[in-house]
Amino acid sequence: MSIVLCSWGRSIEGGTAEALTLAHRLSVESGMALRWVVAGAAVPEADALAGRHGVTGLDVISDPRLDAGAPDTVVAALAQYCQQVQPRTLLFNQTAGARLIAPRLAGRLRVPVTMNAFAVTTADQGLQVSATAFGGDTNVVYALSAPVNVIGIVTTGITAQAAAVPTRPERRAVAVDLTQVEERFTVTSAPRTEGPRLEDAEVIVAGGRGLGSAQSFELVKQLADALGGMWGGSRAIVDDGWIESSRQVGLTGKITRPALYVAIGISGASQHMAGCSAARVIVAINKDRDASIYRYARYGIVADALEVVPELIKAAKA
Ligand SMILES: Cc1cc2nc3c(=O)[nH]c(=O)nc-3n(C[C@H](O)[C@H](O)[C@H](O)COP(=O)(O)OP(=O)(O)OC[C@H]3O[C@@H](n4cnc5c(N)ncnc54)[C@H](O)[C@@H]3O)c2cc1C
């Protein structure tokens, strides 16, 4: 009987160490072995992390078709893996990709899926899962009694911690047959993904509707440049067409964990905070002193962003 964390693609996504931390705690509590299946080319990175986080077995599925992370191929590979290994609990680091893969894998295996989990513990009849619901506004506790469960973990609230006793994971190659898999969707126009990713940025300056216009949003880009960071924004301004969706931070956007997150003209809705609350330091600039963002910010400037940000750009460049 085992707990398995599922990863795929060319690299290990941010949040994986945190997901492994939760998975290891669950494995200690339940007495079940912790395995990690890596479908794709990210194995060298996985090797180093696995031992640090108490993984006992690293299962590797190598097929060039998996490197691109195409959903039908990944689901087929993981489903075949599950038939061979028969895990009890399948965990996913809930990235944008995992939101697509985990429910489909659960459907393929005909087992329940629980997404948006932030804590998982054992209970008398199975597992107890704490998760957010209704777009992040509510927390719920699910009692899972099915013999096999798929769970997506939101890792922003979890601090990565190495296992007390490091392991030397046994590495095992798992053979799957992907020759019959056909991708049912073709991506004809993908968001630009070259260059650094928001998920990996150490400094992020993000703007929201409070900036008033796409033109004023240029200030966000200038401050990000001056601080040597990346820029992003809230869903409100993606919906209004100011910035492309690949720059959206939040529950339905990018999950980030920078050292510094500067939120400008952003209200601090729970769905936005789901993508940035793991930042080490949040600085908020909002003219409403009662804005929710101030519940999360370590430093705040209650002021008109259009007056303050040009000054900050000057100071950062000085
Ligand atoms: C299922 C679901 C998923 C969602 N996913 C996401 C997501 O991934 N990411 C996301 O961001 N949102 C998401 N949302 C939307 C979210 O609920 C909010 O509507 C959105 O984050 C609000 O964006 P905002 O803070 O930019 O705008 P607003 O809520 O309009 O806030 C603007 C803020 O700017 C301040 N302001 C105004 N003028 C100025 C000024 N001159 N100077 C300084 N401050 C000023 C105001 O006081 C206000 O606090 C989701 C919603 C749902 C229901």
PDBQT file of the ligand as one rigid body, heavy atoms in Angstrom, charges set to zero:
ROOT
HETATM    1  C1  LIG A 401     -13.735  31.149  -9.268  1.00  0.00    +0.000 C 
HETATM    2  C2  LIG A 401     -12.970  32.455  -9.253  1.00  0.00    +0.000 A 
HETATM    3  C3  LIG A 401     -11.627  32.421  -9.559  1.00  0.00    +0.000 A 
HETATM    4  C4  LIG A 401     -10.892  33.611  -9.547  1.00  0.00    +0.000 A 
HETATM    5  N1  LIG A 401      -9.558  33.564  -9.808  1.00  0.00    +0.000 NA
HETATM    6  C5  LIG A 401      -8.825  34.698  -9.702  1.00  0.00    +0.000 A 
HETATM    7  C6  LIG A 401      -7.416  34.681  -9.896  1.00  0.00    +0.000 A 
HETATM    8  O1  LIG A 401      -6.802  33.655 -10.224  1.00  0.00    +0.000 OA
HETATM    9  N2  LIG A 401      -6.739  35.843  -9.739  1.00  0.00    +0.000 N 
HETATM   10  C7  LIG A 401      -7.349  37.027  -9.396  1.00  0.00    +0.000 A 
HETATM   11  O2  LIG A 401      -6.659  38.050  -9.273  1.00  0.00    +0.000 OA
HETATM   12  N3  LIG A 401      -8.680  37.054  -9.224  1.00  0.00    +0.000 NA
HETATM   13  C8  LIG A 401      -9.431  35.942  -9.383  1.00  0.00    +0.000 A 
HETATM   14  N4  LIG A 401     -10.771  36.019  -9.225  1.00  0.00    +0.000 N 
HETATM   15  C9  LIG A 401     -11.394  37.350  -9.124  1.00  0.00    +0.000 C 
HETATM   16  C10 LIG A 401     -11.302  37.930  -7.706  1.00  0.00    +0.000 C 
HETATM   17  O3  LIG A 401     -12.407  37.493  -6.945  1.00  0.00    +0.000 OA
HETATM   18  C11 LIG A 401     -11.336  39.471  -7.756  1.00  0.00    +0.000 C 
HETATM   19  O4  LIG A 401     -12.497  39.893  -8.446  1.00  0.00    +0.000 OA
HETATM   20  C12 LIG A 401     -10.118  40.100  -8.441  1.00  0.00    +0.000 C 
HETATM   21  O5  LIG A 401      -8.933  39.577  -7.876  1.00  0.00    +0.000 OA
HETATM   22  C13 LIG A 401     -10.163  41.607  -8.226  1.00  0.00    +0.000 C 
HETATM   23  O6  LIG A 401      -9.108  42.206  -8.905  1.00  0.00    +0.000 OA
HETATM   24  P1  LIG A 401      -8.510  43.605  -8.393  1.00  0.00    +0.000 P 
HETATM   25  O7  LIG A 401      -8.100  43.484  -6.978  1.00  0.00    +0.000 OA
HETATM   26  O8  LIG A 401      -7.515  44.009  -9.404  1.00  0.00    +0.000 OA
HETATM   27  O9  LIG A 401      -9.754  44.598  -8.577  1.00  0.00    +0.000 OA
HETATM   28  P2  LIG A 401     -10.736  45.264  -7.531  1.00  0.00    +0.000 P 
HETATM   29  O10 LIG A 401     -11.411  44.254  -6.698  1.00  0.00    +0.000 OA
HETATM   30  O11 LIG A 401     -11.584  46.178  -8.335  1.00  0.00    +0.000 OA
HETATM   31  O12 LIG A 401      -9.791  46.107  -6.557  1.00  0.00    +0.000 OA
HETATM   32  C14 LIG A 401      -9.118  47.262  -6.934  1.00  0.00    +0.000 C 
HETATM   33  C15 LIG A 401      -8.417  47.812  -5.705  1.00  0.00    +0.000 C 
HETATM   34  O13 LIG A 401      -7.659  48.947  -6.071  1.00  0.00    +0.000 OA
HETATM   35  C16 LIG A 401      -7.793  49.935  -5.072  1.00  0.00    +0.000 C 
HETATM   36  N5  LIG A 401      -7.598  51.227  -5.743  1.00  0.00    +0.000 N 
HETATM   37  C17 LIG A 401      -8.456  51.912  -6.543  1.00  0.00    +0.000 A 
HETATM   38  N6  LIG A 401      -7.857  53.035  -7.025  1.00  0.00    +0.000 NA
HETATM   39  C18 LIG A 401      -6.625  53.052  -6.504  1.00  0.00    +0.000 A 
HETATM   40  C19 LIG A 401      -5.517  53.950  -6.626  1.00  0.00    +0.000 A 
HETATM   41  N7  LIG A 401      -5.585  55.035  -7.415  1.00  0.00    +0.000 N 
HETATM   42  N8  LIG A 401      -4.385  53.669  -5.941  1.00  0.00    +0.000 NA
HETATM   43  C20 LIG A 401      -4.296  52.575  -5.138  1.00  0.00    +0.000 A 
HETATM   44  N9  LIG A 401      -5.307  51.703  -4.989  1.00  0.00    +0.000 NA
HETATM   45  C21 LIG A 401      -6.441  51.924  -5.674  1.00  0.00    +0.000 A 
HETATM   46  C22 LIG A 401      -9.211  49.775  -4.535  1.00  0.00    +0.000 C 
HETATM   47  O14 LIG A 401      -9.279  50.279  -3.204  1.00  0.00    +0.000 OA
HETATM   48  C23 LIG A 401      -9.380  48.247  -4.585  1.00  0.00    +0.000 C 
HETATM   49  O15 LIG A 401      -8.972  47.651  -3.366  1.00  0.00    +0.000 OA
HETATM   50  C24 LIG A 401     -11.532  34.837  -9.240  1.00  0.00    +0.000 A 
HETATM   51  C25 LIG A 401     -12.889  34.842  -8.933  1.00  0.00    +0.000 A 
HETATM   52  C26 LIG A 401     -13.608  33.658  -8.949  1.00  0.00    +0.000 A 
HETATM   53  C27 LIG A 401     -15.052  33.685  -8.599  1.00  0.00    +0.000 C 
ENDROOT
TORSDOF 0
